[in-house]
Amino acid sequence: MRKFVYIATVFLFSLPAFAGNVDTFGIGSTATSLGGAFSATADDPYAVYYNPAGLVNVEGQVVSFGFEVLNPELKVDNFKAEDGDGAKVVPYDVGFKDESPILPVPFMGYSVKLNEKVSFGIATYIPYGLHIKWDSDPAVNPAAYNCFESYYIRGVVTPAVALKVNERFYLGFGVSFGRSDAGTQRRLYAPTIPSLHNRIIKSEFSDDFNVSFNFGFMYKPQDKVTFGLTYRSRTVTDFKGTVEVEGFTSVDAETKIDHPEQIQGGIRYTPDERLSLELDVVWTHWSVVDGYVVRFEEPLLGKTEEVFVRDWEDTRQVRFGISYKLNKMVVLRGGYFYDPSPISDHTFDMAWPDADKKTYSLGAGFNFGRLKLDTVVQYSVSESKREIGGESEELNSSYNDGSVALSAEGKLWGVGATVSYSF
């Protein structure tokens, strides 16, 4: 097991592994192709995330690894900024697109049925992540004064155990050992101080070790119906790092940005051996992110700390998945989920440019005996344009308490594959 944890950790953090905005888009191609509606199915090693009780459903030993490649496309139109003195920030009333890199998101897992009652699993994956990049030149992108690059990632290794209480009731518990990294870059807006104006402010933070847990159960009141429920705990973080004004000064700093708790519950209906339907609801306690304070070890530009207001709101995602066994070799899958943004208009900014989203997915599984290949294609699109008309405290503060208006929209394509081997 120690060898697996070491290999898994190296595998996860040796890649630029950032997921999409704010939340995960899926772990394992099967669950992702079902729109993440998997808490009452959870029949592969990634049950350690979706519902550890589901490890009971995995026969023998299974080794699995895979990835999803995400390509985000964000667009801002009609960006208009005026500073606190009423001066227009040029260029004025412009549009621009993001330059975010294609984002590989790896994962791997292992599960084993120890006996008729107890199963064990371990997996490494990214439960939360973000990486967004814009043009850093304020002559092209005047929003660079707010933020032109941001990233936030938590990668974990999660061992879990499941207990088959009886033929209809299963329990599971897991502990996630993780590391988190975060950072931003922005330009300093100070037109009255030429020596500082346009300088880059860069922050880099890491929390080398944090812990969370999850537990779940499955209940089958009858052969065709299964209920699943999973609780994922809050992760308390302790970030330490540096904040640098490029070419001017750098100071040590610290902050806290906790990962929120979640509850995911679902019901699965299998009218026959070929067809499976599942409906899940995921509640995320985003309101724990009410804001964060970056504290400087020494004063930076006359400040000992910088406050970022968030006031995020709790969300409820509705997820739906369907699978159909075409024959002994091929399974077809489809999924959908609606993801309301936790970010309100008054704290919207370029570091977290989220919006209400609809996500559609299609996939297929191929059974070659001991070897299985699962694939997925995913498309996520903002429900409508995000309109900000001067109410965002975070945007306005970047221009000396000015006023910023914009229109934003986005979409994301994802393609993934998972290979599993049973023995």
Secondary structure, 3 states (H helix, E strand, C coil): CHHHHHHHHHHHHCCCCCCCCCCCCCCCHHHHHCCCCCCCCCCCCCHHHHCHHHHHHCCCEEEEEEEEEEEEEEEEEEEEEECCCCCECCCCCEEEECCCCCEEEEEEEEEEECCCCEEEEEEEEEEEEEEEECCCCCCCCHHHHCCCEEEEEEEEEEEEEEEECCCCEEEEEEEEEEEEEEEEEEECCCCCCCCCCCCEEEEEEEEEEEEEEEEEEEEEEECCEEEEEEEECCECCCEEEEEEECCCEEEEEEECCCECCEEEEEEEECCCCCEEEEEEEEEECHHHCCEEEEEEEEEECCEEEEEEECCCCCEEEEEEEEEEECCCCEEEEEEEEEECCCCCHHHCCCCCCCCCEEEEEEEEEEEECCEEEEEEEEEEEECCCEEEECCCHHHHHCCCCCEEEEEEEEEEEEEEEEEEEEC
